[in-house]
Amino acid sequence: MSLQPVPKGELRWGYSTGACATACTKAAMMALLEQEDVSTVTITLPDGEEVLFRIHHCSYTTNSATCATYKDSGDDPDVTNGAEISSTVSFGGMLPVNFLPGEGVGMVTLPGLSVPVGEPAINPVPRQMMSAVVREICRQYNVDSHIGVSVSVTNGATMAEKTLNARLGIVNGISILGTTGRVKPFSAAAYIASIEQGIDVALANGLQTVVINSGGRSEKLLRGLYPQLPAMAFVQYGNWIGETLEKINNTPLQSFTIGMMLGKAVKLAGGALNTHSNQSSWDKEFVAGLAATAGYPPEKCETIRQLNMARGLTELFPFESGEPFYAALAAQCRQVIASVLKPVSFEIVLIDAADQHLLYVD
């Protein structure tokens, strides 16, 4: 996963899956208690703003009701944009508000998340929002009854294949997310949250080290280097190295390994903690300077300035142990990481994207 090119001009915000589920829950409660169709509903977001949602499906019996809406993510290219989200409410349950499994919403199977094992993957703020509207409608209609809430997402299991849910132990569906109710375009909030959750899951399952990496190709190679580690030890940072290091700063991890393709390594060495092309580019002058400090002659350093892509560095410097250029590159990466990290042990592994080859440099 990575950022797509950000369109020019003002971008339109959208609403989270949690806000949509809350709107559907409120509408379903009204349909259940009024025994009438509901076509629109207004909910209050955590900051107090009131938002109108359109309900495109509403059905009910004397014991339960279901309402659905389509998620509008605004201009954010989220996998759930346009998804049909529904909520079914029914009488009964052990608690005043009971969250029940729903089709297309994942179930939590590993400890370490903010939701207990065995519960549907509905995050705390959406749970609070839905519980609040259930209580509101019950008070409004003078109803004293326990209510079950089942949130569903059409094709949610298929959507989840494009997320990191399986890595986090969330199976068979997506998560119902949101802390503000809104979706900021191109904020990558969901991806960054999955990084943080991945580290939490690793810690909760007894691991004291993780291997952070940029994605599927690099992770496959790194798993071969660390075959003793389970899958949950491998956390994909995408382009968000800075956010990943910030999370590590706030955990008791004893160590970690960072695996980097050369293109990301040269950006990080230059001080870029977000390595996406929208946010940073590799500085050829800086890299040429690294080569000079490693002892290479001026004509060799000059050839770096002629490269179009950082992967071409392996044509100039053999990608093998003992090559001074890669030692200098890794040392500079270490310096940047250490400048934003609490004292913790870490190793660096460089990866050649062209030949899919690892170079353990630290």
Backbone hydrogen bonds in HBPLUS format (Angstrom, degrees):
<---DONOR---> <-ACCEPTOR-->    atom                        ^
c    i                          cat <-CA-CA->   ^        H-A-AA   ^      H-
h    n   atom  resd res      DA  || num        DHA   H-A  angle D-A-AA Bond
n    s   type  num  typ     dist DA aas  dist angle  dist       angle   num
A0075-ASP N   A0012-ARG O   2.78 MM  63  5.27 158.6  1.83 156.7 150.0     1
A0014-GLY N   A0183-VAL O   3.03 MM 169  4.77 165.7  2.06 136.9 141.3     2
A0183-VAL N   A0014-GLY O   2.84 MM 169  4.77 149.4  1.93 116.5 115.0     3
A0015-TYR N   A0072-ASP O   2.86 MM  57  6.03 160.3  1.90 158.5 161.8     4
A0016-SER N   A0181-GLY O   2.93 MM 165  5.15 162.5  1.96 119.2 124.5     5
A0020-CYS N   A0016-SER O   3.06 MM   4  6.39 162.5  2.09 150.1 154.7     6
A0021-ALA N   A0017-THR O   2.89 MM   4  6.06 160.6  1.92 149.0 154.3     7
A0018-GLY N   A0177-LEU O   2.83 MM 159  5.15 133.6  2.04 158.9 160.0     8
A0022-THR N   A0018-GLY O   2.97 MM   4  6.12 148.5  2.07 139.7 148.5     9
A0023-ALA N   A0019-ALA O   2.96 MM   4  6.25 158.0  2.01 150.1 155.3    10
A0024-CYS N   A0020-CYS O   2.98 MM   4  6.27 161.5  2.01 151.4 156.3    11
A0025-THR N   A0021-ALA O   2.89 MM   4  6.04 150.8  1.97 142.7 151.1    12
A0026-LYS N   A0022-THR O   2.93 MM   4  6.20 161.5  1.97 153.1 157.2    13
A0027-ALA N   A0023-ALA O   2.96 MM   4  6.16 165.1  1.98 150.1 154.6    14
A0028-ALA N   A0024-CYS O   2.83 MM   4  5.96 157.0  1.89 145.5 152.2    15
A0029-MET N   A0025-THR O   2.94 MM   4  6.15 154.8  2.00 146.6 153.2    16
A0030-MET N   A0026-LYS O   3.01 MM   4  6.31 158.3  2.06 149.2 154.9    17
A0031-ALA N   A0027-ALA O   2.87 MM   4  6.15 157.5  1.92 149.3 156.0    18
A0032-LEU N   A0028-ALA O   2.84 MM   4  5.99 156.3  1.89 148.0 154.5    19
A0033-LEU N   A0029-MET O   3.03 MM   4  6.19 162.8  2.06 149.7 153.5    20
A0034-GLU N   A0030-MET O   2.81 MM   4  5.75 150.6  1.89 147.5 155.7    21
A0035-GLN N   A0031-ALA O   2.73 MM   4  5.11 134.3  1.94 129.7 140.7    22
A0055-ILE N   A0039-SER O   2.75 MM  16  4.77 177.7  1.75 133.8 133.9    23
A0041-VAL N   A0053-PHE O   2.97 MM  12  5.43 151.4  2.05 151.4 158.6    24
A0053-PHE N   A0041-VAL O   2.81 MM  12  5.43 167.2  1.82 164.7 168.8    25
A0043-ILE N   A0051-VAL O   2.98 MM   8  5.53 156.2  2.03 154.1 155.7    26
A0051-VAL N   A0043-ILE O   2.88 MM   8  5.53 160.2  1.92 159.4 166.0    27
A0045-LEU N   A0049-GLU O   2.78 MM   4  5.34 167.3  1.79 163.9 162.7    28
A0048-GLY N   A0045-LEU O   2.82 MM   3  5.32 164.9  1.84 126.0 129.5    29
A0056-HIS N   A0068-ALA O   2.96 MM  12  6.00 135.0  2.16 146.8 159.2    30
A0068-ALA N   A0057-HIS O   3.03 MM  11  5.14 149.4  2.12 140.9 142.6    31
A0059-SER N   A0066-THR O   2.92 MM   7  5.36 156.6  1.98 155.0 161.5    32
A0066-THR N   A0059-SER O   2.85 MM   7  5.36 161.4  1.88 149.4 154.5    33
A0061-THR N   A0064-SER O   2.75 MM   3  5.37 161.3  1.78 170.8 169.4    34
A0091-PHE N   A0063-ASN O   3.38 MM  28  6.15 147.8  2.49 161.5 168.0    35
A0065-ALA N   A0089-VAL O   2.99 MM  24  5.54 148.0  2.09 149.8 157.9    36
A0089-VAL N   A0065-ALA O   2.90 MM  24  5.54 154.4  1.97 158.8 165.4    37
A0067-CYS N   A0087-SER O   3.12 MM  20  5.69 155.5  2.18 148.3 153.2    38
A0087-SER N   A0067-CYS O   2.94 MM  20  5.69 152.5  2.01 158.7 167.3    39
A0069-THR N   A0085-ILE O   2.90 MM  16  5.56 157.1  1.95 157.4 163.2    40
A0085-ILE N   A0069-THR O   2.87 MM  16  5.56 162.0  1.91 167.1 172.2    41
A0071-LYS N   A0083-ALA O   2.79 MM  12  5.30 163.7  1.81 152.1 156.8    42
A0082-GLY N   A0071-LYS O   2.73 MM  11  4.83 147.7  1.83 140.4 148.0    43
A0076-ASP N   A0073-SER O   3.19 MM   3  5.55 162.2  2.22 127.4 130.1    44
A0078-ASP N   A0076-ASP O   2.86 MM   2  5.54 141.1  2.01 100.0  90.7    45
A0081-ASN N   A0078-ASP O   3.11 MM   3  5.44 168.2  2.13 113.8 116.8    46
A0083-ALA N   A0080-THR O   2.93 MM   3  5.16 162.1  1.96 133.8 133.4    47
A0154-THR N   A0084-GLU O   3.05 MM  70  5.52 156.4  2.11 156.0 161.5    48
A0086-SER N   A0152-SER O   2.92 MM  66  5.23 169.1  1.93 149.3 151.9    49
A0152-SER N   A0086-SER O   2.89 MM  66  5.23 163.6  1.91 141.5 145.9    50
A0088-THR N   A0150-SER O   2.85 MM  62  5.11 161.4  1.89 141.3 147.3    51
A0150-SER N   A0088-THR O   2.89 MM  62  5.11 160.8  1.93 150.0 156.2    52
A0090-SER N   A0148-GLY O   3.03 MM  58  5.14 143.5  2.16 139.3 146.3    53
A0148-GLY N   A0090-SER O   2.80 MM  58  5.14 166.5  1.82 149.8 154.5    54
A0092-GLY N   A0146-HIS O   2.82 MM  54  5.01 154.7  1.88 137.1 133.5    55
A0147-ILE N   A0096-PRO O   2.89 MM  51  5.95 161.9  1.92 133.3 138.0    56
A0098-ASN N   A0147-ILE O   2.79 MM  49  6.16 161.1  1.83 157.4 162.4    57
A0149-VAL N   A0098-ASN O   2.67 MM  51  5.93 162.3  1.70 172.3 171.8    58
A0100-LEU N   A0149-VAL O   2.79 MM  49  5.79 166.7  1.81 144.5 149.1    59
A0105-VAL N   A0102-GLY O   3.18 MM   3  5.66 163.6  2.20 135.2 135.3    60
A0153-VAL N   A0103-GLU O   2.83 MM  50  6.29 153.2  1.90 152.4 161.5    61
A0174-ILE N   A0104-GLY O   3.08 MM  70  6.43 147.7  2.19 147.5 137.6    62
A0106-GLY N   A0174-ILE O   2.82 MM  68  5.15 163.7  1.85 138.1 143.7    63
A0121-ALA N   A0106-GLY O   2.74 MM  15  5.34 164.5  1.76 152.1 150.8    64
A0107-MET N   A0171-VAL O   2.96 MM  64  5.39 148.9  2.05 140.8 147.9    65
A0171-VAL N   A0107-MET O   3.00 MM  64  5.39 154.7  2.07 149.5 146.8    66
A0108-VAL N   A0119-GLU O   2.98 MM  11  5.71 172.0  1.99 163.6 165.0    67
A0118-GLY N   A0108-VAL O   2.80 MM  10  5.47 175.9  1.80 150.7 150.5    68
A0109-THR N   A0169-GLY O   2.75 MM  60  5.10 148.5  1.85 150.7 161.1    69
A0119-GLU N   A0116-PRO O   3.25 MM   3  5.85 149.1  2.35 138.3 137.7    70
A0122-ILE N   A0120-PRO O   2.73 MM   2  5.70 133.4  1.94 112.8  97.4    71
A0176-ILE N   A0121-ALA O   2.84 MM  55  6.28 163.9  1.86 158.9 164.5    72
A0123-ASN N   A0176-ILE O   2.99 MM  53  6.09 169.1  2.00 163.9 165.1    73
A0127-ARG N   A0123-ASN O   3.06 MM   4  6.26 156.1  2.12 155.8 163.3    74
A0128-GLN N   A0124-PRO O   2.88 MM   4  6.17 154.3  1.95 152.1 159.3    75
A0129-MET N   A0125-VAL O   2.86 MM   4  6.15 158.6  1.91 155.6 161.8    76
A0130-MET N   A0126-PRO O   2.90 MM   4  6.07 165.0  1.92 151.5 154.9    77
A0131-SER N   A0127-ARG O   2.86 MM   4  5.98 159.7  1.90 148.0 154.5    78
A0132-ALA N   A0128-GLN O   2.93 MM   4  6.05 151.3  2.01 142.5 150.5    79
A0133-VAL N   A0129-MET O   3.13 MM   4  6.48 154.4  2.20 146.3 151.9    80
A0134-VAL N   A0130-MET O   3.01 MM   4  6.23 155.1  2.07 149.2 156.3    81
A0135-ARG N   A0131-SER O   2.99 MM   4  6.24 164.5  2.02 150.6 154.3    82
A0136-GLU N   A0132-ALA O   2.86 MM   4  6.05 155.8  1.92 144.7 152.4    83
A0137-ILE N   A0133-VAL O   2.95 MM   4  6.08 166.8  1.97 148.6 150.7    84
A0138-CYS N   A0134-VAL O   2.96 MM   4  6.12 159.2  2.00 148.8 155.4    85
A0139-ARG N   A0135-ARG O   2.92 MM   4  6.10 158.7  1.97 150.2 155.5    86
A0140-GLN N   A0136-GLU O   2.95 MM   4  6.14 158.3  1.99 145.7 152.4    87
A0141-TYR N   A0137-ILE O   2.97 MM   4  6.15 149.8  2.06 148.3 154.7    88
A0143-VAL N   A0138-CYS O   2.77 MM   5  4.77 166.3  1.78 143.2 147.2    89
A0142-ASN N   A0139-ARG O   3.14 MM   3  4.84 158.3  2.19  97.7 104.1    90
A0156-GLY N   A0153-VAL O   2.96 MM   3  4.96 145.7  2.08 135.5 127.5    91
A0159-MET N   A0155-ASN O   3.05 MM   4  6.39 160.7  2.09 153.0 158.8    92
A0160-ALA N   A0156-GLY O   2.92 MM   4  6.07 148.7  2.02 144.6 153.0    93
A0161-GLU N   A0158-THR O   3.15 MM   3  5.50 146.0  2.27 105.6 114.8    94
A0162-LYS N   A0159-MET O   2.96 MM   3  5.67 161.1  1.99 120.1 126.1    95
A0163-THR N   A0160-ALA O   2.98 MM   3  5.09 162.5  2.01 110.7 113.8    96
A0167-ARG N   A0164-LEU O   3.10 MM   3  5.41 121.6  2.45 105.8 119.6    97
A0168-LEU N   A0164-LEU O   3.31 MM   4  6.67 138.1  2.50 144.3 155.9    98
A0168-LEU N   A0165-ASN O   2.89 MM   3  5.09 130.3  2.14 102.2 116.4    99
A0170-ILE N   A0165-ASN O   2.93 MM   5  4.97 166.2  1.95 142.8 139.0   100
A0169-GLY N   A0166-ALA O   3.07 MM   3  5.09 159.8  2.12 103.7 109.6   101
A0187-SER N   A0184-LYS O   3.31 MM   3  5.62 145.4  2.44 139.2 131.1   102
A0192-ILE N   A0188-ALA O   2.99 MM   4  6.23 169.5  2.00 161.2 164.2   103
A0193-ALA N   A0189-ALA O   2.88 MM   4  6.04 154.3  1.95 146.0 153.7   104
A0194-SER N   A0190-ALA O   3.03 MM   4  6.29 145.2  2.16 140.1 148.9   105
A0194-SER N   A0191-TYR O   3.03 MM   3  5.08 118.8  2.42  94.1 109.4   106
A0195-ILE N   A0191-TYR O   3.08 MM   4  6.50 143.0  2.23 146.1 156.2   107
A0195-ILE N   A0192-ILE O   3.15 MM   3  5.10 123.6  2.48  93.7 107.9   108
A0196-GLU N   A0192-ILE O   3.11 MM   4  6.48 164.8  2.14 153.5 155.9   109
A0197-GLN N   A0193-ALA O   2.86 MM   4  6.08 160.3  1.90 150.5 156.5   110
A0198-GLY N   A0194-SER O   2.86 MM   4  5.86 149.7  1.95 137.6 145.9   111
A0199-ILE N   A0195-ILE O   3.16 MM   4  6.50 156.3  2.22 152.4 156.8   112
A0200-ASP N   A0196-GLU O   3.06 MM   4  6.32 157.8  2.11 145.5 152.2   113
A0201-VAL N   A0197-GLN O   2.83 MM   4  6.06 157.7  1.88 153.7 159.1   114
A0202-ALA N   A0198-GLY O   3.08 MM   4  6.30 158.1  2.13 143.6 149.3   115
A0203-LEU N   A0199-ILE O   3.03 MM   4  6.29 164.3  2.06 152.7 156.2   116
A0204-ALA N   A0200-ASP O   2.88 MM   4  6.06 162.5  1.91 151.2 156.5   117
A0205-ASN N   A0201-VAL O   3.09 MM   4  6.20 130.6  2.35 141.3 152.5   118
A0205-ASN N   A0202-ALA O   3.28 MM   3  5.31 139.1  2.46  95.8 106.9   119
A0207-LEU N   A0202-ALA O   3.02 MM   5  5.40 155.4  2.08 156.8 149.6   120
A0206-GLY N   A0203-LEU O   3.02 MM   3  5.30 151.9  2.10 118.9 116.9   121
A0254-GLN N   A0208-GLN O   2.94 MM  46  5.43 146.4  2.05 139.1 149.5   122
A0255-SER N   A0208-GLN O   3.34 MM  47  6.73 144.4  2.47 156.3 159.0   123
A0257-THR N   A0210-VAL O   2.93 MM  47  6.44 151.3  2.02 150.9 160.0   124
A0211-VAL N   A0233-ALA O   2.77 MM  22  6.04 161.5  1.81 154.5 157.7   125
A0235-VAL N   A0211-VAL O   3.02 MM  24  6.17 152.1  2.10 133.7 142.5   126
A0212-ILE N   A0257-THR O   2.78 MM  45  6.14 145.0  1.90 173.1 174.0   127
A0259-GLY N   A0212-ILE O   2.93 MM  47  6.31 165.2  1.95 164.9 169.4   128
A0213-ASN N   A0235-VAL O   2.94 MM  22  6.28 149.9  2.03 148.2 154.1   129
A0237-TYR N   A0213-ASN O   2.62 MM  24  5.74 149.9  1.70 150.0 160.7   130
A0219-GLU N   A0215-GLY O   2.89 MM   4  5.96 157.3  1.94 156.9 164.5   131
A0220-LYS N   A0216-GLY O   3.03 MM   4  6.14 155.2  2.09 146.9 152.2   132
A0222-LEU N   A0218-SER O   2.98 MM   4  6.22 160.8  2.02 151.7 157.7   133
A0223-ARG N   A0219-GLU O   2.82 MM   4  6.00 149.5  1.92 153.5 160.4   134
A0224-GLY N   A0221-LEU O   3.10 MM   3  5.30 126.4  2.40  98.5 111.9   135
A0225-LEU N   A0221-LEU O   3.29 MM   4  6.70 135.3  2.50 136.9 148.9   136
A0225-LEU N   A0222-LEU O   2.99 MM   3  4.91 126.5  2.28  92.9 107.5   137
A0226-TYR N   A0222-LEU O   2.95 MM   4  6.24 140.3  2.11 147.5 158.3   138
A0229-LEU N   A0226-TYR O   3.16 MM   3  5.86 169.1  2.17 121.6 125.0   139
A0233-ALA N   A0230-PRO O   3.01 MM   3  5.65 161.1  2.05 118.5 124.6   140
A0234-PHE N   A0231-ALA O   3.06 MM   3  5.74 169.1  2.07 123.0 126.5   141
A0240-TRP N   A0237-TYR O   2.83 MM   3  5.42 148.2  1.93 153.0 146.6   142
A0275-THR N   A0239-ASN O   3.11 MM  36  4.96 153.2  2.18 131.8 137.2   143
A0244-THR N   A0240-TRP O   3.15 MM   4  6.32 150.6  2.24 140.6 149.0   144
A0245-LEU N   A0241-ILE O   2.90 MM   4  6.17 161.4  1.93 158.4 162.8   145
A0242-GLY N   A0273-LEU O   2.94 MM  31  4.64 157.2  2.00 134.3 132.8   146
A0246-GLU N   A0242-GLY O   2.94 MM   4  6.15 151.9  2.02 145.9 154.3   147
A0247-LYS N   A0243-GLU O   3.03 MM   4  6.26 152.3  2.10 141.5 148.0   148
A0248-ILE N   A0244-THR O   2.99 MM   4  6.32 160.8  2.03 148.7 153.9   149
A0249-ASN N   A0245-LEU O   2.90 MM   4  6.15 148.1  2.01 145.2 153.9   150
A0250-ASN N   A0247-LYS O   2.93 MM   3  5.31 145.1  2.05 108.2 118.7   151
A0251-THR N   A0248-ILE O   3.17 MM   3  5.28 154.4  2.23 119.6 115.8   152
A0256-PHE N   A0345-SER O   3.13 MM  89  6.73 135.7  2.33 140.3 153.2   153
A0347-GLU N   A0256-PHE O   3.03 MM  91  6.59 144.6  2.16 142.2 153.2   154
A0258-ILE N   A0347-GLU O   2.94 MM  89  6.32 163.6  1.97 157.8 160.1   155
A0349-VAL N   A0258-ILE O   2.98 MM  91  6.22 161.2  2.02 154.7 153.6   156
A0260-MET N   A0349-VAL O   2.92 MM  89  6.37 157.5  1.98 165.4 172.8   157
A0351-ILE N   A0260-MET O   2.75 MM  91  5.67 139.3  1.91 153.4 148.7   158
A0264-LYS N   A0261-MET O   3.08 MM   3  5.53 127.7  2.37 109.3 121.4   159
A0265-ALA N   A0261-MET O   2.95 MM   4  6.19 156.6  2.00 152.7 160.4   160
A0262-LEU N   A0351-ILE O   3.16 MM  89  6.12 130.2  2.42 175.0 163.9   161
A0266-VAL N   A0262-LEU O   2.99 MM   4  6.16 163.5  2.01 160.5 160.2   162
A0268-LEU N   A0264-LYS O   2.87 MM   4  6.10 164.9  1.89 155.8 160.1   163
A0269-ALA N   A0265-ALA O   2.84 MM   4  6.00 162.0  1.88 150.2 155.6   164
A0270-GLY N   A0266-VAL O   3.27 MM   4  6.32 137.2  2.46 127.9 137.5   165
A0270-GLY N   A0267-LYS O   3.07 MM   3  5.13 127.4  2.36  95.5 109.4   166
A0272-ALA N   A0267-LYS O   3.02 MM   5  5.42 161.3  2.05 144.7 138.9   167
A0271-GLY N   A0268-LEU O   2.80 MM   3  5.03 160.7  1.84 112.3 118.0   168
A0279-GLN N   A0276-HIS O   2.84 MM   3  5.34 148.1  1.95 113.0 122.9   169
A0280-SER N   A0276-HIS O   2.90 MM   4  6.07 147.7  2.01 157.5 167.9   170
A0287-VAL N   A0283-ASP O   3.00 MM   4  6.32 161.2  2.04 154.1 159.4   171
A0288-ALA N   A0284-LYS O   2.79 MM   4  5.95 156.4  1.85 148.2 155.2   172
A0289-GLY N   A0285-GLU O   2.94 MM   4  6.14 148.1  2.04 140.9 149.8   173
A0290-LEU N   A0286-PHE O   2.95 MM   4  6.36 143.7  2.08 142.5 152.8   174
A0291-ALA N   A0287-VAL O   3.02 MM   4  6.39 156.0  2.08 149.1 154.5   175
A0292-ALA N   A0288-ALA O   2.98 MM   4  6.29 149.5  2.07 143.5 152.2   176
A0293-THR N   A0289-GLY O   2.96 MM   4  6.26 159.3  2.01 151.0 155.5   177
A0294-ALA N   A0290-LEU O   3.01 MM   4  6.26 131.6  2.25 138.8 152.4   178
A0296-TYR N   A0291-ALA O   3.16 MM   5  5.75 167.5  2.18 152.3 149.1   179
A0295-GLY N   A0292-ALA O   2.99 MM   3  5.26 159.9  2.03 107.8 113.7   180
A0300-LYS N   A0297-PRO O   3.01 MM   3  5.42 128.2  2.29 109.7 123.0   181
A0301-CYS N   A0297-PRO O   3.11 MM   4  6.46 156.6  2.16 152.4 159.7   182
A0302-GLU N   A0298-PRO O   2.87 MM   4  6.06 148.2  1.97 149.4 158.3   183
A0304-ILE N   A0301-CYS O   3.14 MM   3  5.56 144.2  2.27 107.2 116.6   184
A0305-ARG N   A0302-GLU O   3.04 MM   3  5.49 131.7  2.28 108.7 120.0   185
A0306-GLN N   A0303-THR O   3.10 MM   3  5.27 150.6  2.19 101.6 110.6   186
A0307-LEU N   A0304-ILE O   3.13 MM   3  5.46 163.9  2.15 112.0 117.0   187
A0312-GLY N   A0309-MET O   3.06 MM   3  5.78 159.4  2.10 117.7 123.6   188
A0313-LEU N   A0310-ALA O   2.94 MM   3  5.65 167.8  1.95 122.8 126.2   189
A0314-THR N   A0311-ARG O   3.41 MM   3  6.30 161.7  2.44 119.5 121.3   190
A0315-GLU N   A0312-GLY O   2.97 MM   3  5.42 152.8  2.05 110.9 119.4   191
A0316-LEU N   A0313-LEU O   2.99 MM   3  5.21 140.4  2.15 102.6 114.1   192
A0317-PHE N   A0313-LEU O   2.84 MM   4  6.04 159.1  1.88 159.1 165.8   193
A0320-GLU N   A0318-PRO O   2.86 MM   2  5.61 126.0  2.15 111.4  95.1   194
A0323-GLU N   A0320-GLU O   3.23 MM   3  6.00 160.1  2.27 140.7 141.4   195
A0328-ALA N   A0324-PRO O   2.94 MM   4  6.17 156.0  2.00 153.6 159.5   196
A0329-LEU N   A0325-PHE O   2.91 MM   4  6.19 153.4  1.98 146.8 154.9   197
A0330-ALA N   A0326-TYR O   2.90 MM   4  6.00 165.8  1.92 145.7 149.5   198
A0331-ALA N   A0327-ALA O   2.96 MM   4  6.07 152.2  2.04 140.2 148.3   199
A0332-GLN N   A0328-ALA O   3.05 MM   4  6.25 151.8  2.13 143.8 150.5   200
A0333-CYS N   A0329-LEU O   2.98 MM   4  6.29 156.1  2.03 148.9 155.9   201
A0334-ARG N   A0330-ALA O   2.85 MM   4  6.09 156.2  1.91 148.7 155.3   202
A0335-GLN N   A0331-ALA O   3.03 MM   4  6.28 150.4  2.12 140.6 148.2   203
A0336-VAL N   A0332-GLN O   3.07 MM   4  6.39 156.8  2.12 149.5 154.6   204
A0337-ILE N   A0333-CYS O   2.95 MM   4  6.19 169.9  1.96 158.0 160.5   205
A0338-ALA N   A0334-ARG O   2.85 MM   4  5.94 167.7  1.86 152.9 156.9   206
A0339-SER N   A0335-GLN O   3.11 MM   4  6.19 135.5  2.32 136.5 147.2   207
A0339-SER N   A0336-VAL O   3.19 MM   3  5.22 130.7  2.45  94.9 107.9   208
A0340-VAL N   A0337-ILE O   3.11 MM   3  5.68 154.8  2.18 114.1 121.0   209
A0350-LEU N   A0359-LEU O   3.03 MM   9  5.13 155.5  2.09 153.5 145.8   210
A0359-LEU N   A0350-LEU O   2.79 MM   9  5.13 148.4  1.88 161.9 160.0   211
A0352-ASP N   A0357-HIS O   2.85 MM   5  5.17 167.7  1.87 157.1 160.5   212
A0356-GLN N   A0352-ASP O   2.81 MM   4  5.40 119.0  2.19 142.0 157.5   213
A0357-HIS N   A0352-ASP O   3.29 MM   5  5.17 148.0  2.40 130.2 138.6   214
